[in-house]
Amino acid sequence: MKKLTIALSKGRLAKETLLLLKSCNVDISYVDLKSRKLIFNNDDDTLCIILVKPTDVPTYVERGVADIGVVGKDTLMEHGSNVYEMLDLGLGKCKLSIAGYKKICLEKNSDNNLRIATKYPNIIKEVYDIRGQHVDIIKLNGSVELGPLVGLTDVIFDIVESGSTLKENGLCVLEDICDISARLIVNKVSLKVKRDTIVPLIDTMKNVLEQKND
């Protein structure tokens, strides 16, 4: 069996992915998410799991440092990495949505463009390019909810799960753009070189997910 390296996003998604791997009879007992370690190798050196920042997962996979990665669809859409998207794991389900105050109009004239705060400028630009509407996109890396609150922007474009943060700040969802969940991605060269190892794992994961959804 050729050694596989899997890149996982730090946090809840890593925990959920490890549980899925365990359901696929993959030994993950040596992985301690409470430690400060970032690299975990099993005893027979056939599997390595690395923990990285969520937005960096596609980079590690694309560059071949990791053979496989688990990352949110939002990250893949925003960065457009050159990897194979193999499987929707159905983990971390949420939506990418436009949110703001209830009375905000999402269509403004050319003299008063809609101002949008977001961590996903490429995605929202494509959305409005398709609509033929010019918007003023302001990229923020922190709490985008502040945009409308302080008058920097009219609305925000961000991940929405429960909507509780929006509600606590007097905002609401104005339009859902797309559904988001975690995806299994694979390095293109690895899929050729380590096909006999990677494909059976993906097939097992598919079967486990199908059984859970039945």
Backbone as a printed PyTorch tensor [residue, N CA C, xyz], in Angstrom:
tensor([[[  0.8390,  -1.2000,   0.0000],
         [  0.0000,   0.0000,   0.0000],
         [  0.8750,   1.2520,   0.0000]],

        [[  0.6630,   2.1160,  -0.9790],
         [  1.4230,   3.3540,  -1.0590],
         [  0.9640,   4.3230,   0.0340]],

        [[  1.9000,   5.0690,   0.5810],
         [  1.5810,   6.0000,   1.6540],
         [  0.7100,   7.1310,   1.1400]],

        [[ -0.3360,   7.4290,   1.9000],
         [ -1.2290,   8.5300,   1.5770],
         [ -1.0560,   9.6450,   2.5940]],

        [[ -1.1080,  10.8730,   2.1030],
         [ -1.1090,  12.0370,   2.9800],
         [ -2.4220,  12.7740,   2.7840]],

        [[ -3.1260,  13.0080,   3.8790],
         [ -4.4320,  13.6700,   3.8410],
         [ -4.3460,  15.0000,   4.5740]],

        [[ -4.7580,  16.0760,   3.9210],
         [ -4.7820,  17.4090,   4.5260],
         [ -6.1940,  17.7020,   5.0270]],

        [[ -6.3080,  18.0130,   6.3020],
         [ -7.5970,  18.3180,   6.9040],
         [ -7.6090,  19.7400,   7.4450]],

        [[ -8.7850,  20.3740,   7.3720],
         [ -8.9550,  21.7060,   7.9420],
         [ -8.9920,  21.6210,   9.4580]],

        [[ -8.2620,  22.5020,  10.1110],
         [ -8.2950,  22.5440,  11.5680],
         [ -9.7110,  22.8740,  12.0380]],

        [[-10.0960,  22.2990,  13.1720],
         [-11.4040,  22.6190,  13.7380],
         [-12.4200,  21.5050,  13.6060]],

        [[-13.6880,  21.8940,  13.5950],
         [-14.7880,  20.9340,  13.6060],
         [-14.7840,  20.0130,  12.3970]],

        [[-14.4240,  20.5520,  11.2330],
         [-14.4320,  19.7320,  10.0200],
         [-13.4250,  18.5920,  10.1160]],

        [[-12.2910,  18.8370,  10.7450],
         [-11.2920,  17.7750,  10.9260],
         [-11.8690,  16.6590,  11.7870]],

        [[-12.5470,  17.0340,  12.8500],
         [-13.1480,  16.0420,  13.7520],
         [-14.1880,  15.2040,  13.0220]],

        [[-15.0400,  15.8600,  12.2420],
         [-16.0890,  15.1390,  11.5120],
         [-15.4950,  14.2300,  10.4350]],

        [[-14.4270,  14.6960,   9.7930],
         [-13.7850,  13.8860,   8.7570],
         [-13.1110,  12.6540,   9.3570]],

        [[-12.4890,  12.8230,  10.5100],
         [-11.8440,  11.6950,  11.1810],
         [-12.8710,  10.6410,  11.5820]],

        [[-14.0420,  11.0840,  12.0110],
         [-15.1120,  10.1460,  12.3580],
         [-15.5700,   9.3790,  11.1180]],

        [[-15.6030,  10.0790,   9.9830],
         [-15.9750,   9.4210,   8.7280],
         [-14.9220,   8.3890,   8.3450]],

        [[-13.6590,   8.7510,   8.4860],
         [-12.5800,   7.8100,   8.1710],
         [-12.6420,   6.5860,   9.0900]],

        [[-12.9700,   6.8250,  10.3400],
         [-13.1080,   5.7150,  11.2940],
         [-14.2300,   4.7770,  10.8610]],

        [[-15.3220,   5.3610,  10.3470],
         [-16.4440,   4.5540,   9.8470],
         [-16.0440,   3.7380,   8.6240]],

        [[-14.9640,   4.1780,   7.9590],
         [-14.4560,   3.4630,   6.7810],
         [-13.3660,   2.4680,   7.1680]],

        [[-13.2860,   2.1740,   8.4640],
         [-12.2830,   1.2300,   9.0040],
         [-10.8480,   1.7090,   8.8270]],

        [[-10.6740,   3.0310,   8.8170],
         [ -9.3360,   3.6120,   8.7930],
         [ -8.9380,   3.9330,  10.2290]],

        [[ -7.7850,   3.4510,  10.6410],
         [ -7.3130,   3.6850,  12.0090],
         [ -6.8630,   5.1330,  12.1600]],

        [[ -7.5640,   5.8860,  13.0090],
         [ -7.1930,   7.2850,  13.2540],
         [ -6.9070,   7.5030,  14.7460]],

        [[ -6.6480,   6.4080,  15.4680],
         [ -6.4360,   6.4770,  16.9070],
         [ -5.1990,   7.2850,  17.3010]],

        [[ -4.2590,   7.4170,  16.3880],
         [ -3.0120,   8.1250,  16.6680],
         [ -3.1290,   9.6390,  16.4700]],

        [[ -4.2740,  10.1010,  15.9940],
         [ -4.4780,  11.5300,  15.7540],
         [ -5.0980,  12.1800,  16.9930]],

        [[ -4.4030,  13.1480,  17.5510],
         [ -4.8690,  13.8450,  18.7420],
         [ -5.1230,  15.3100,  18.4020]],

        [[ -6.3860,  15.6570,  18.2000],
         [ -6.7310,  17.0180,  17.8100],
         [ -6.5350,  18.0210,  18.9400]],

        [[ -6.3880,  17.5200,  20.1610],
         [ -6.1930,  18.4280,  21.2940],
         [ -4.7330,  18.8280,  21.4640]],

        [[ -3.8400,  18.1230,  20.7750],
         [ -2.4190,  18.4500,  20.8720],
         [ -2.0860,  19.6040,  19.9240]],

        [[ -0.8500,  20.0780,  20.0030],
         [ -0.4030,  21.1560,  19.1200],
         [  0.3110,  20.6130,  17.8770]],

        [[  0.3680,  19.2870,  17.7800],
         [  1.0060,  18.6770,  16.6200],
         [  0.2020,  18.9550,  15.3490]],

        [[  0.9060,  19.0590,  14.2500],
         [  0.2650,  19.3240,  12.9660],
         [  0.3930,  18.1460,  11.9990]],

        [[  1.2900,  17.2030,  12.3040],
         [  1.5200,  16.0530,  11.4420],
         [  1.4090,  14.7680,  12.2580]],

        [[  0.5980,  13.8240,  11.7600],
         [  0.3910,  12.5490,  12.4560],
         [  0.6240,  11.3990,  11.4790]],

        [[  1.5590,  10.5080,  11.8170],
         [  1.8500,   9.3280,  11.0040],
         [  1.4340,   8.0690,  11.7540]],

        [[  0.8280,   7.1130,  11.0330],
         [  0.4690,   5.8540,  11.6930],
         [  1.7080,   4.9780,  11.8680]],

        [[  1.5600,   3.8900,  12.5930],
         [  2.7070,   3.0530,  12.9730],
         [  3.4290,   2.4350,  11.7790]],

        [[  2.6800,   2.0070,  10.7720],
         [  3.3410,   1.3650,   9.6300],
         [  3.6680,   2.3470,   8.5040]],

        [[  3.5060,   3.6400,   8.7970],
         [  3.8920,   4.7140,   7.8700],
         [  3.1930,   4.6120,   6.5090]],

        [[  1.9090,   4.2350,   6.5540],
         [  1.1320,   4.1720,   5.3160],
         [  0.1280,   5.3210,   5.1970]],

        [[ -0.0580,   6.0340,   6.3050],
         [ -1.0050,   7.1440,   6.2970],
         [ -0.4760,   8.2950,   7.1300]],

        [[ -0.5170,   9.4790,   6.5430],
         [ -0.1050,  10.6970,   7.2370],
         [ -1.2470,  11.7000,   7.1590]],

        [[ -1.5900,  12.2780,   8.2910],
         [ -2.6410,  13.2870,   8.3370],
         [ -2.0210,  14.6040,   8.8040]],

        [[ -2.2180,  15.6550,   8.0090],
         [ -1.7070,  16.9610,   8.3820],
         [ -2.8650,  17.9250,   8.5970]],

        [[ -2.7350,  18.7780,   9.5880],
         [ -3.7660,  19.7610,   9.9140],
         [ -3.3210,  21.1360,   9.4530]],

        [[ -4.1300,  21.7630,   8.6230],
         [ -3.7490,  23.0520,   8.0460],
         [ -4.9180,  24.0290,   8.1170]],

        [[ -4.6360,  25.2750,   7.8320],
         [ -5.6830,  26.2910,   7.7720],
         [ -6.6510,  25.9310,   6.6390]],

        [[ -7.9510,  26.0740,   6.8640],
         [ -8.9300,  25.6600,   5.8510],
         [ -8.6480,  26.1770,   4.4360]],

        [[ -8.3010,  27.4460,   4.3300],
         [ -8.0770,  28.0100,   2.9910],
         [ -6.7990,  27.4870,   2.3340]],

        [[ -5.9370,  26.8230,   3.1090],
         [ -4.6820,  26.3030,   2.5640],
         [ -4.7830,  24.8590,   2.0750]],

        [[ -5.8730,  24.1790,   2.3990],
         [ -6.0180,  22.7750,   2.0090],
         [ -5.8410,  22.5790,   0.5000]],

        [[ -6.5220,  23.3500,  -0.3530],
         [ -6.3530,  23.1410,  -1.7980],
         [ -4.9120,  23.3500,  -2.2670]],

        [[ -4.1950,  24.2640,  -1.6250],
         [ -2.8060,  24.5380,  -2.0060],
         [ -1.9210,  23.3310,  -1.7330]],

        [[ -2.0770,  22.7240,  -0.5470],
         [ -1.2910,  21.5480,  -0.2030],
         [ -1.5890,  20.3850,  -1.1530]],

        [[ -2.8460,  20.2520,  -1.5420],
         [ -3.2220,  19.1630,  -2.4480],
         [ -2.7510,  19.4630,  -3.8720]],

        [[ -2.9870,  20.6670,  -4.3300],
         [ -2.5790,  21.0260,  -5.6920],
         [ -1.0760,  20.8870,  -5.8800]],

        [[ -0.3130,  21.2480,  -4.8570],
         [  1.1540,  21.2040,  -4.9380],
         [  1.7260,  19.8090,  -4.6810]],

        [[  0.8670,  18.8680,  -4.3210],
         [  1.3150,  17.4960,  -4.1430],
         [  1.8880,  17.1730,  -2.7840]],

        [[  1.8340,  18.1220,  -1.8510],
         [  2.2750,  17.8400,  -0.4830],
         [  1.3160,  16.8370,   0.1550]],

        [[  0.0350,  16.9950,  -0.1590],
         [ -0.9940,  16.0460,   0.2790],
         [ -1.6250,  15.4090,  -0.9490]],

        [[ -1.9640,  14.1330,  -0.8280],
         [ -2.6340,  13.4310,  -1.9240],
         [ -4.1180,  13.7360,  -1.9500]],

        [[ -4.6800,  13.8520,  -0.7470],
         [ -6.1210,  14.0340,  -0.5690],
         [ -6.3500,  15.1900,   0.4010]],

        [[ -7.4550,  15.8910,   0.2290],
         [ -7.8080,  16.9530,   1.1620],
         [ -9.3050,  17.0320,   1.3380]],

        [[ -9.7170,  17.6010,   2.4440],
         [-11.1460,  17.8540,   2.6950],
         [-11.2980,  19.3420,   2.9460]],

        [[-12.1430,  19.9840,   2.1480],
         [-12.2610,  21.4380,   2.2070],
         [-13.6680,  21.8540,   1.8110]],

        [[-14.0960,  23.0090,   2.2890],
         [-15.4190,  23.5260,   1.9600],
         [-15.5180,  23.9350,   0.4960]],

        [[-16.6950,  23.7260,  -0.0790],
         [-16.9360,  24.0930,  -1.4710],
         [-16.7090,  25.5870,  -1.6900]],

        [[-16.9640,  26.4050,  -0.6590],
         [-16.7640,  27.8450,  -0.7650],
         [-15.3130,  28.1810,  -1.0820]],

        [[-14.3830,  27.4860,  -0.4350],
         [-12.9580,  27.7150,  -0.6740],
         [-12.5840,  27.3210,  -2.0890]],

        [[-13.1160,  26.2000,  -2.5670],
         [-12.8330,  25.7610,  -3.9360],
         [-13.3700,  26.7560,  -4.9640]],

        [[-14.5550,  27.2670,  -4.7270],
         [-15.1590,  28.2290,  -5.6420],
         [-14.3830,  29.5340,  -5.6680]],

        [[-13.9250,  29.9600,  -4.5160],
         [-13.2310,  31.2530,  -4.4140],
         [-11.8430,  31.2080,  -5.0380]],

        [[-11.1160,  30.1020,  -4.8160],
         [ -9.7210,  30.0460,  -5.2310],
         [ -9.4820,  29.2810,  -6.5340]],

        [[-10.4430,  28.4480,  -6.9490],
         [-10.3330,  27.7620,  -8.2330],
         [ -9.0820,  26.9230,  -8.4010]],

        [[ -8.7790,  26.0910,  -7.4230],
         [ -7.5610,  25.2860,  -7.4450],
         [ -7.6220,  24.1830,  -8.5120]],

        [[ -6.4500,  23.7920,  -9.0020],
         [ -6.3410,  22.7780, -10.0480],
         [ -6.2360,  21.3860,  -9.4180]],

        [[ -7.3700,  20.9070,  -8.9170],
         [ -7.4450,  19.5930,  -8.2660],
         [ -8.6970,  18.8760,  -8.7550]],

        [[ -8.7800,  17.5930,  -8.4600],
         [ -9.9980,  16.8360,  -8.7610],
         [-10.9320,  16.9060,  -7.5610]],

        [[-12.1680,  17.3180,  -7.8010],
         [-13.1990,  17.2910,  -6.7580],
         [-13.9380,  15.9650,  -6.9130]],

        [[-13.7290,  15.0690,  -5.9590],
         [-14.1690,  13.6900,  -6.1300],
         [-15.4960,  13.3530,  -5.4570]],

        [[-15.7730,  14.0070,  -4.3180],
         [-16.9130,  13.5410,  -3.5280],
         [-17.4610,  14.6500,  -2.6380]],

        [[-18.7870,  14.7590,  -2.5990],
         [-19.4580,  15.6520,  -1.6490],
         [-19.6700,  14.8590,  -0.3680]],

        [[-18.9810,  15.2490,   0.6930],
         [-19.0590,  14.5070,   1.9510],
         [-20.2970,  14.8560,   2.7650]],

        [[-20.9610,  15.9290,   2.4120],
         [-22.1710,  16.3170,   3.1360],
         [-21.9010,  16.8320,   4.5370]],

        [[-20.6470,  17.1460,   4.8340],
         [-20.2800,  17.6680,   6.1560],
         [-20.2440,  19.1880,   6.1140]],

        [[-20.4690,  19.8090,   7.2730],
         [-20.3820,  21.2650,   7.3660],
         [-21.3620,  21.9820,   6.4630]],

        [[-22.5650,  21.4680,   6.3530],
         [-23.5490,  22.0750,   5.4540],
         [-23.9360,  23.4810,   5.9050]],

        [[-23.9680,  24.4160,   4.9440],
         [-24.3800,  25.7880,   5.2040],
         [-24.7040,  26.4360,   3.8600]],

        [[-24.8710,  27.7410,   3.8560],
         [-25.1910,  28.4440,   2.6180],
         [-24.3000,  29.6710,   2.4670]],

        [[-24.0370,  30.0450,   1.2270],
         [-23.4340,  31.3380,   0.9450],
         [-24.5920,  32.2710,   0.6280]],

        [[-24.7000,  33.3360,   1.4180],
         [-25.8790,  34.1880,   1.3030],
         [-25.5290,  35.6700,   1.3440]],

        [[-26.4210,  36.4500,   0.7720],
         [-26.3400,  37.9060,   0.9000],
         [-27.2330,  38.2920,   2.0690]],

        [[-26.7170,  39.0910,   2.9760],
         [-27.4840,  39.4820,   4.1630],
         [-27.3120,  40.9720,   4.4430]],

        [[-28.2900,  41.5280,   5.1170],
         [-28.2350,  42.9450,   5.4650],
         [-29.4990,  43.3300,   6.1920]],

        [[-29.7940,  44.6070,   6.1970],
         [-31.0420,  45.0700,   6.8040],
         [-32.2100,  44.7480,   5.8790]],

        [[-33.3830,  44.5220,   6.4590],
         [-34.5510,  44.0710,   5.6940],
         [-34.9190,  45.0160,   4.5560]],

        [[-34.7130,  46.3150,   4.7380],
         [-35.1930,  47.2860,   3.7580],
         [-34.1930,  47.5580,   2.6260]],

        [[-33.0380,  46.8890,   2.6670],
         [-32.0300,  47.1370,   1.6390],
         [-32.4870,  46.5690,   0.2920]],

        [[-32.3350,  47.3610,  -0.7460],
         [-32.6550,  46.8930,  -2.1010],
         [-31.3860,  46.3230,  -2.7250]],

        [[-31.4750,  45.1270,  -3.2650],
         [-30.3040,  44.4820,  -3.8550],
         [-30.0240,  44.9610,  -5.2750]],

        [[-30.8790,  45.7900,  -5.8130],
         [-30.6530,  46.3360,  -7.1480],
         [-30.5770,  47.8560,  -7.0530]],

        [[-29.3970,  48.3910,  -7.3570],
         [-29.2060,  49.8330,  -7.3120],
         [-28.8190,  50.3220,  -8.7080]],

        [[-29.0230,  51.6190,  -8.9540],
         [-28.6710,  52.1450, -10.2740],
         [-27.1670,  52.3720, -10.3710]],

        [[-26.7100,  52.6570, -11.5660],
         [-25.2700,  52.7680, -11.8170],
         [-24.6120,  53.9000, -11.0390]],

        [[-25.3790,  54.8670, -10.6100],
         [-24.8140,  55.9870,  -9.8540],
         [-24.7100,  55.6690,  -8.3680]],

        [[-25.2890,  54.5710,  -7.9510],
         [-25.2980,  54.2250,  -6.5270],
         [-25.1930,  52.7020,  -6.4120]],

        [[-24.0120,  52.1780,  -6.7060],
         [-23.8070,  50.7330,  -6.7430],
         [-23.9360,  50.0980,  -5.3660]],

        [[-24.4420,  48.8820,  -5.3600],
         [-24.5640,  48.1160,  -4.1300],
         [-23.1710,  47.8380,  -3.5760]],

        [[-22.9680,  48.1340,  -2.2950],
         [-21.6700,  47.8980,  -1.6480],
         [-21.7530,  46.6110,  -0.8340]],

        [[-20.8070,  45.7140,  -1.0860],
         [-20.8510,  44.3830,  -0.4730],
         [-19.5460,  44.0860,   0.2640]],

        [[-19.6570,  43.7320,   1.5480],
         [-18.4960,  43.2920,   2.3330],
         [-18.4420,  41.7660,   2.2810]],

        [[-17.2580,  41.2040,   2.0130],
         [-17.1780,  39.7510,   1.8860],
         [-15.7520,  39.2300,   2.0030]],

        [[-15.6490,  37.9530,   2.3390],
         [-14.3780,  37.2280,   2.2920],
         [-14.2580,  36.4830,   0.9570]],

        [[-15.3020,  36.5740,   0.1450],
         [-15.3660,  35.8330,  -1.1150],
         [-15.6040,  36.7690,  -2.3010]],

        [[-14.6510,  37.6480,  -2.5970],
         [-14.8590,  38.6170,  -3.6820],
         [-15.0200,  37.9860,  -5.0600]],

        [[-14.3130,  36.9010,  -5.3310],
         [-14.3900,  36.2820,  -6.6600],
         [-15.7490,  35.6550,  -6.9230]],

        [[-16.2910,  34.9970,  -5.8850],
         [-17.5950,  34.3410,  -6.0580],
         [-18.6950,  35.3720,  -6.2950]],

        [[-18.7410,  36.3880,  -5.4530],
         [-19.8410,  37.3550,  -5.5590],
         [-19.6980,  38.2030,  -6.8220]],

        [[-18.4630,  38.4420,  -7.2730],
         [-18.2710,  39.1860,  -8.5240],
         [-18.8470,  38.3900,  -9.6880]],

        [[-18.6030,  37.0810,  -9.6890],
         [-19.1350,  36.2420, -10.7590],
         [-20.6580,  36.2360, -10.7440]],

        [[-21.2460,  36.1860,  -9.5420],
         [-22.7080,  36.2010,  -9.4050],
         [-23.2920,  37.4450, -10.0620]],

        [[-22.7100,  38.6060,  -9.7460],
         [-23.2710,  39.8550, -10.2690],
         [-22.8510,  40.1290, -11.7100]],

        [[-21.7050,  39.5660, -12.1400],
         [-21.3340,  39.6800, -13.5500],
         [-22.3620,  38.9640, -14.4230]],

        [[-22.8040,  37.7880, -13.9670],
         [-23.8180,  37.0300, -14.7010],
         [-25.1260,  37.8190, -14.7690]],

        [[-25.4140,  38.5550, -13.7140],
         [-26.6440,  39.3550, -13.6670],
         [-26.5050,  40.6660, -14.4390]],

        [[-25.2800,  40.9920, -14.8220],
         [-25.0480,  42.2310, -15.5460],
         [-25.1480,  43.4600, -14.6690]],

        [[-24.8750,  43.2910, -13.3990],
         [-24.9880,  44.4010, -12.4470],
         [-23.6280,  44.6800, -11.8230]],

        [[-23.2100,  45.9390, -11.8710],
         [-21.9400,  46.3160, -11.2530],
         [-22.1490,  46.5590,  -9.7580]],

        [[-21.2380,  46.0320,  -8.9570],
         [-21.3120,  46.2300,  -7.5050],
         [-19.9410,  46.6430,  -6.9890]],

        [[-19.9430,  47.2790,  -5.8330],
         [-18.7160,  47.7130,  -5.1710],
         [-18.3750,  46.6680,  -4.1100]],

        [[-17.3690,  45.8470,  -4.3960],
         [-17.0110,  44.7390,  -3.4990],
         [-15.8460,  45.1610,  -2.6060]],

        [[-16.0390,  45.0340,  -1.2980],
         [-15.0070,  45.3810,  -0.3230],
         [-14.6110,  44.1090,   0.4170]],

        [[-13.3610,  43.6830,   0.2350],
         [-12.8910,  42.4490,   0.8790],
         [-12.5060,  42.7210,   2.3280]],

        [[-13.1070,  41.9460,   3.2190],
         [-12.7790,  42.0060,   4.6390],
         [-12.3770,  40.6140,   5.1060]],

        [[-11.4260,  40.5430,   6.0200],
         [-10.9750,  39.2500,   6.5290],
         [-11.5570,  38.9270,   7.8950]],

        [[-12.1080,  39.9370,   8.5550],
         [-12.6720,  39.7280,   9.8850],
         [-14.1710,  39.5540,   9.8430]],

        [[-14.8510,  40.0750,  10.8380],
         [-16.3200,  39.9630,  10.9350],
         [-16.9810,  40.8730,   9.9150]],

        [[-17.4240,  40.2740,   8.8130],
         [-18.0110,  41.0830,   7.7410],
         [-19.3220,  41.7360,   8.1630]],

        [[-19.9440,  41.2210,   9.2330],
         [-21.2040,  41.7980,   9.7150],
         [-21.0610,  43.2660,  10.0910]],

        [[-19.8340,  43.6650,  10.4070],
         [-19.5940,  45.0610,  10.7750],
         [-19.8470,  46.0170,   9.6170]],

        [[-19.6970,  45.5360,   8.3820],
         [-19.8620,  46.3950,   7.2140],
         [-21.1300,  47.2300,   7.2390]],

        [[-22.3110,  46.5920,   7.2630],
         [-23.5600,  47.3580,   7.3140],
         [-23.7470,  48.1140,   8.6350]],

        [[-23.2300,  47.5500,   9.7170],
         [-23.4390,  48.1540,  11.0360],
         [-22.7740,  49.5220,  11.1530]],

        [[-21.6290,  49.6790,  10.5230],
         [-20.9100,  50.9570,  10.6140],
         [-21.0520,  51.7980,   9.3510]],

        [[-21.8610,  51.3230,   8.4010],
         [-22.1150,  52.0920,   7.1890],
         [-21.0660,  51.9500,   6.1080]],

        [[-20.1420,  50.9900,   6.2590],
         [-19.1220,  50.7700,   5.2390],
         [-19.7270,  50.1760,   3.9790]],

        [[-20.6860,  49.2430,   4.1710],
         [-21.3400,  48.5940,   3.0330],
         [-22.8420,  48.5140,   3.2510]],

        [[-23.5510,  48.1810,   2.1890],
         [-25.0000,  47.9960,   2.2730],
         [-25.3400,  46.6090,   2.7960]],

        [[-24.5960,  45.6100,   2.3080],
         [-24.8760,  44.2120,   2.6420],
         [-23.5700,  43.4440,   2.8250]],

        [[-23.7100,  42.1810,   3.2080],
         [-22.5600,  41.2770,   3.2920],
         [-22.8430,  40.0360,   2.4540]],

        [[-21.7820,  39.3520,   2.0770],
         [-21.9050,  38.0630,   1.3920],
         [-21.0110,  37.1040,   2.1540]],

        [[-21.6300,  36.1090,   2.8010],
         [-20.8450,  35.2700,   3.6970],
         [-21.5210,  33.9260,   3.9300]],

        [[-20.8000,  33.0530,   4.6290],
         [-21.3410,  31.7670,   5.0580],
         [-22.4040,  31.9890,   6.1210]],

        [[-23.5350,  31.3170,   5.9810],
         [-24.5960,  31.3910,   6.9780],
         [-24.9690,  29.9710,   7.3960]],

        [[-24.8920,  29.7080,   8.6960],
         [-25.2950,  28.4020,   9.2270],
         [-26.6380,  28.5550,   9.9390]],

        [[-26.6100,  28.9170,  11.1900],
         [-27.8600,  29.0670,  11.9460],
         [-28.5000,  30.4420,  11.7420]],

        [[-27.6950,  31.4290,  11.3850],
         [-28.2230,  32.7820,  11.2250],
         [-28.2790,  33.5580,  12.5260]],

        [[-27.8170,  32.9490,  13.6200],
         [-27.8960,  33.6020,  14.9360],
         [-27.0300,  34.8580,  15.0190]],

        [[-25.8510,  34.8320,  14.3990],
         [-24.9770,  36.0110,  14.4220],
         [-25.6230,  37.1700,  13.6910]],

        [[-26.2680,  36.8620,  12.5560],
         [-26.9770,  37.9130,  11.8250],
         [-28.0740,  38.5170,  12.6860]],

        [[-28.8670,  37.6590,  13.2920],
         [-30.0000,  38.1120,  14.1020],
         [-29.5430,  38.9720,  15.2640]],

        [[-28.4580,  38.5800,  15.9170],
         [-27.9580,  39.3350,  17.0650],
         [-27.4740,  40.7260,  16.6660]],

        [[-27.1520,  40.8830,  15.3920],
         [-26.6770,  42.1830,  14.9070],
         [-27.7250,  42.9190,  14.0720]],

        [[-28.9710,  42.4530,  14.1430],
         [-30.0620,  43.1410,  13.4750],
         [-30.1070,  42.9420,  11.9700]],

        [[-29.4280,  41.8960,  11.4800],
         [-29.3940,  41.6200,  10.0470],
         [-30.1880,  40.3580,   9.7260]],

        [[-30.4770,  40.1560,   8.4630],
         [-31.1950,  38.9510,   8.0570],
         [-30.7490,  38.5440,   6.6550]],

        [[-31.0200,  37.3070,   6.2930],
         [-30.6840,  36.8210,   4.9520],
         [-31.6200,  37.4590,   3.9380]],

        [[-31.0350,  38.0600,   2.9140],
         [-31.8170,  38.6790,   1.8500],
         [-31.9230,  37.7710,   0.6270]],

        [[-30.8710,  36.9510,   0.4270],
         [-30.8810,  36.0370,  -0.7130],
         [-29.8510,  34.9320,  -0.5060]],

        [[-30.2810,  33.6970,  -0.6530],
         [-29.3520,  32.5660,  -0.6240],
         [-28.7880,  32.3740,  -2.0310]],

        [[-27.4560,  32.2680,  -2.1140],
         [-26.8190,  32.1200,  -3.4160],
         [-26.5450,  30.6580,  -3.7590]],

        [[-25.9890,  29.8940,  -2.8180],
         [-25.7260,  28.4830,  -3.0960],
         [-25.4990,  27.7050,  -1.8070]],

        [[-25.6910,  26.3940,  -1.9000],
         [-25.4380,  25.5040,  -0.7700],
         [-23.9620,  25.1380,  -0.7400]],

        [[-23.4440,  24.9800,   0.4800],
         [-22.0300,  24.6710,   0.6830],
         [-21.8980,  23.4420,   1.5690]],

        [[-20.9060,  22.6140,   1.2780],
         [-20.5710,  21.4730,   2.1300],
         [-19.1230,  21.0860,   1.8620]],

        [[-18.6010,  20.1800,   2.6610],
         [-17.2060,  19.7630,   2.5140],
         [-17.0370,  18.8180,   1.3260]],

        [[-15.9560,  18.9890,   0.6050],
         [-15.6760,  18.1650,  -0.5650],
         [-14.3360,  17.4460,  -0.4040]],

        [[-14.2810,  16.2370,  -0.9450],
         [-13.0360,  15.4820,  -0.9730],
         [-12.3190,  15.8150,  -2.2730]],

        [[-11.0950,  16.3280,  -2.1580],
         [-10.3280,  16.6770,  -3.3440],
         [ -9.0580,  15.8190,  -3.4160]],

        [[ -8.5630,  15.6310,  -4.6280],
         [ -7.4110,  14.7530,  -4.8380],
         [ -6.4220,  15.4170,  -5.7910]],

        [[ -5.1510,  15.2600,  -5.5030],
         [ -4.1030,  15.7340,  -6.3870],
         [ -4.1510,  14.9360,  -7.6950]],

        [[ -4.0110,  15.6120,  -8.8200],
         [ -4.1800,  14.9640, -10.1210],
         [ -3.1340,  13.8900, -10.3950]],

        [[ -1.8990,  14.1480,  -9.9930],
         [ -0.8390,  13.1560, -10.2040],
         [ -1.0290,  11.9730,  -9.2570]],

        [[ -1.4180,  12.2770,  -8.0080],
         [ -1.6110,  11.2110,  -7.0200],
         [ -2.6740,  10.2220,  -7.4590]],

        [[ -3.7240,  10.7310,  -8.1190],
         [ -4.8020,   9.8480,  -8.5490],
         [ -4.3010,   8.8310,  -9.5710]],

        [[ -3.2930,   9.2000, -10.3270],
         [ -2.7090,   8.2680, -11.3000],
         [ -1.7220,   7.3190, -10.6250]],

        [[ -0.8110,   7.8950,  -9.8440],
         [  0.2690,   7.1100,  -9.2420],
         [ -0.2220,   6.2170,  -8.1050]],

        [[ -1.2000,   6.7000,  -7.3330],
         [ -1.6750,   5.9630,  -6.1610],
         [ -3.1420,   5.5470,  -6.3140]],

        [[ -3.5430,   5.3380,  -7.5410],
         [ -4.9460,   5.0170,  -7.8440],
         [ -5.4450,   3.7980,  -7.0710]],

        [[ -4.6020,   2.7650,  -6.9590],
         [ -5.0120,   1.5300,  -6.2870],
         [ -5.2690,   1.7350,  -4.8010]],

        [[ -4.7480,   2.7980,  -4.2530],
         [ -4.9700,   3.1070,  -2.8390],
         [ -6.0870,   4.1210,  -2.6550]],

        [[ -6.1120,   5.1260,  -3.5180],
         [ -7.0720,   6.2260,  -3.3710],
         [ -8.4900,   5.8280,  -3.7670]],

        [[ -8.6480,   5.1760,  -4.8960],
         [ -9.9940,   4.8410,  -5.3920],
         [-10.7670,   3.9370,  -4.4320]],

        [[-10.1600,   2.8620,  -3.8880],
         [-10.9000,   2.0380,  -2.9210],
         [-11.3470,   2.8270,  -1.6850]],

        [[-10.5170,   3.7750,  -1.2300],
         [-10.8970,   4.5970,  -0.0820],
         [-12.1010,   5.4650,  -0.4240]],

        [[-12.0850,   6.0710,  -1.6080],
         [-13.2130,   6.9060,  -2.0300],
         [-14.4860,   6.0680,  -2.1630]],

        [[-14.3630,   4.8780,  -2.7440],
         [-15.5200,   3.9930,  -2.8960],
         [-16.0990,   3.6070,  -1.5340]],

        [[-15.2230,   3.3360,  -0.5790],
         [-15.6830,   2.9920,   0.7720],
         [-16.4030,   4.1710,   1.4090]],

        [[-15.8520,   5.3730,   1.2280],
         [-16.4860,   6.5700,   1.7880],
         [-17.8590,   6.7860,   1.1590]],

        [[-17.9710,   6.5560,  -0.1430],
         [-19.2670,   6.6850,  -0.8200],
         [-20.2930,   5.7390,  -0.2100]],

        [[-19.8840,   4.4950,   0.0000],
         [-20.7970,   3.4950,   0.5560],
         [-21.2410,   3.8620,   1.9640]],

        [[-20.2970,   4.3290,   2.7700],
         [-20.6200,   4.7170,   4.1510],
         [-21.5940,   5.8860,   4.1570]],

        [[-21.3590,   6.8700,   3.3020],
         [-22.2380,   8.0430,   3.2420],
         [-23.6210,   7.6570,   2.7400]],

        [[-23.6780,   6.7620,   1.7710],
         [-24.9760,   6.3190,   1.2400],
         [-25.7740,   5.5810,   2.3150]],

        [[-25.0870,   4.7760,   3.1040],
         [-25.7550,   4.0480,   4.1750],
         [-26.2930,   4.9980,   5.2390]],

        [[-25.5450,   6.0520,   5.5090],
         [-25.9880,   7.0290,   6.5140],
         [-27.1980,   7.8030,   6.0360]],

        [[-27.2670,   8.0180,   4.7220],
         [-28.3600,   8.8170,   4.1560],
         [-29.6140,   7.9980,   3.8910]],

        [[-29.5140,   6.6570,   3.9540],
         [-30.6850,   5.7950,   3.7180],
         [-31.6710,   5.8710,   4.8730]]])
